Amino acid sequence: MVKVLKLASFLLTLLQCSHAFTIPTTSRNNVSKSNTAMNLVDMVDVPASIFSAASDFSSFILSEAPASPPAEFEPSYSKASYYTVLGLYLMSFPGIWSQIKRSTKAKIKRKTYVSDGESVNGGKDLRQQAGEIMAYMKANNYEVVEAGEVITFRGLVQRSASQAYFLVFCTLLGLASLALVLQIQFQDLVLPVIGKPNWFYLCLLSPYAGIYYWQAGDRVDDFKIKLASNDDDTENEITMEGNDEELDRMWRALELREKGMVKVEGILENV
């Protein structure tokens, strides 16, 4: 109520001051042209009540500001969905360790490929096909360890620096995401000795993934091949079992086709 009275008093004072500055109509006609320029000293003579009212009004405005601090922020997300996503993340996180362990072992696959036989124009007989496979395996540092219906090759696969860097990079991303989750989950955690932990220091462990891979050293791979042809000698069948990457390189180099699949030539192959 007091603030309302102060506001009303300020407005009344302004009205009175504006009335004081208004020149009556009867006086305007008697003013000569020489008195049309008002003296600066007369303009400075402003009633002191204006300043007093302005001071009271400013105090009234400032008193309206809220004195109490704003309410604390409360998250609006569902805790059930949050903990569900957190659980799924923790279940998938061990995949990083699985990837590091599998990097030191070969991914063995068994596939069957075919090529044109000797009865087809431009085809190859089994002896010629076997000679090409032997030359390819020798060029890739594989040696024959068993010759029979199934030929077994053995080779030494050297460790790769690019593979080590890739493992370090993947581990760094995984540990950074884990640190972010821990930072959000345990915001107020204070440990006895180190105080409030910085979980992002876990990223310093990422180089150990590359060290683990590099210390595993070179690995020895076995590659098995079996040759056969159909009754009409129109198709040679090559069954191979070995490292997935080596299988992919071999069928491309020897221009083989996977059995049951149709090769579709690319747009730029004949350019």
Salt bridges, closest charged atoms under 4 A:
GLU64 OE2 - LYS3 NZ 3.58
ASP116 OD1 - ARG257 NH2 3.57
GLU132 OE1 - LYS124 NZ 2.78
GLU143 OE1 - LYS138 NZ 3.01
GLU149 OE2 - LYS226 NZ 3.38
ASP221 OD1 - ARG219 NE 3.13
ASP222 OD1 - ARG154 NE 2.67
GLU237 OE1 - LYS259 NZ 2.78
GLU241 OE1 - ARG110 NH1 3.04
ASP244 OD1 - LYS109 NZ 3.99
GLU246 OE1 - ARG249 NH2 2.59
ASP248 OD2 - ARG252 NE 3.36
